[in-house]
Amino acid sequence: MIANVDIKKRGGRRVFGKKPVGLVVYLFGPGRFIEHTNQRVIAASETLEVPDGARLHHLTQSAEIKALGLSLDTHRRAMGITLPQGHIWHCTLSLRPEESTLARRLSDAAWAEIARATMKKMGFDYGDQAPCRWLAVHHGQSVRGNEHVHLVVNLVREDGSTARRPHELRKLSELCAEVENTERYGLGKVGGRLGKNRASVGKPDVSRAQIEHSRREGKAEPDQIQLARYVRAALAVARDEAEFVRSLRELGILVRPRYAVGGRNQVVGYSVAFRPKPGQKTIWFGGGRLHRELTLIRLRQDHWPEQKPEQNPETRAAWAGASPGKVLPTGGYNAGTWRQTVAVLSEVRALLITVPVDQPALWALAAREAAGVLSMWSVQVERNRPRTLARAADVLARSAQFAQADADVLSHPGHGHGIGRQSRRKDERFDLRGVAVVISTASAGAGRSGGQIGLLRQIVRLMETINEADRARGQALHVIEQAEATHGRLIELQEHWLSTANGFSSGTGGSPGARPAQVSMVWQPGAEI
C-alpha cells in the first residue's frame, strides 16, 4: 500500500486546500479522463451522518454531493475561523495494479477499517482532542489500474483548534506497513519500507539480502536479530553498565567500545559480534544497527539514568576488558529457588492487572522486563536455533516499544498528561532481574524440569495480560495477531514440556544438590541469588 499526500507549496511554505465542496464534487464526478466509476462513501466522521457505502451519482445527485462537501466545513464557517495556509488535508491510499484485480482487491469494509485506522494514526479522530471532520471516497481504479481511496480531512477540529501533523509522512508509512502486515488483507509489502518504520519496532533493520545470506549459511535467522536478543538478555541481568558489558562477554559475545574523538576516556557507543569461525572475518554490529532502542545513549537513559559512566572507573575497565568478577552464576539453583521465581512472576502479573491501560509507560516496562527474561531463556536453551522462546521475546520487545511510543506521545507538551521520558526508568515493582539470573542457569538438557514448566506457565499468563492491554489500547491489528499466535505457541510448548517432563515434580526445577537462594520480588544490589 502506498500513501500519497497532496502537498503544495507557495513561497516555500506548505499550503492546503480551501474548497472542500470543489474537492468532493471532483471525487464524485467523472474524473479528468472519465475514469471514475461506482463513486461511493467508504467511511466518514460521525458528524457527517453519512453511512458507509453511500452511493452518490454526479448526474442525478449533484445537490447531495455539494451538501456533503459543505458539511465538512460548516463548523469552521460558523466559528469564523480562517487558516491562511488553508485547512483541507487530502491524501490517497493506493494498491498496486496486481492487487487491484477483481480476485484480490480489498472489500469496502476493509477499506473502511483502513480509513478509520488512518484517522486514528494521524490523530485526526482519536484520543482526548476534539475530532476532525473527514471523508473517505472510492471511485474505482486510477488510469494506471490502481485501486485507491481518497481521504479528505478538515484540519479545523470540532472545537475550533487546529490539528497538528507531526511526523506526517512517517506515520503514514507506518500505517501502510501495518496494513501490509495484516495477513487477512492479503497485500504484499512495498520495498524500501521494511524495518524503517514503527511496524518493525522490537526488530532490527534487516535487509532481504541479509536474510537470504543467512539462509545460504544455514542459519535460523540473521546475526543482527540474534545479537539484539543477546543484548536484551545481558540487560536483563545487569545492574549497571559495567555488568552489562561483562554479561555480554560471559554469554560469548564479542564487545568493543567506540570512544569519543580525542581519547579513550569517554565511551559513546558500542558494537557486538559473534565469535567467527577460523579463517572468517568478524562482522560487527553497532547498537543502533540492532535497534534504535539499543544504542548506548538510549540504554543509559532507559536502564541506568542515575549513573555517570565517564566518572566510574569500573565501567571504563569493563569496556577495556579488564573488569574482574562475574555477573552470571556458575552453578544451578535448587527447586525452592525456581519456585520463588514463579512466585515473583505471579506477583508482577497481579500488580500489572491493577495498572490502567492508559498508563502505557508501566506496561512498556513490564513487557521490556519479560522480554529480557525470555531473551535469556532463549539464549541458554535454544542457543543458535531460536524457536518459540525467541519469538515470544521478540513479540514482547515489540509490545514494549509500542507502549513506550504511546507513553512518549502522552508526554508531549500540551497533551495534558504527565508521563514523560523519566517514566522509562526502572520501577522496582516490575524488576525481573532476579528471575533472569536464575534463568541464566537453564540449559537445553534441563529444559523440561518442573521449575521451568511452572515459570513458563507464568510467562504465558503474563503475556496474555500484556496482549489484552495492547488490544485495549487499540494496538495495530497485525501486532495483536502476531502476539496471539506466539502466545498460542508458548501454550503448545508448555503442554509439550508437561508431557515429557524429566522426573521433576511440578513447581520444582534445577538439579539435585543445587544451591538454595533467595529471590526477592525487588532485586537488592549485592544480594545473592
Disulfide bonds with the S-S distance in Angstrom:
none
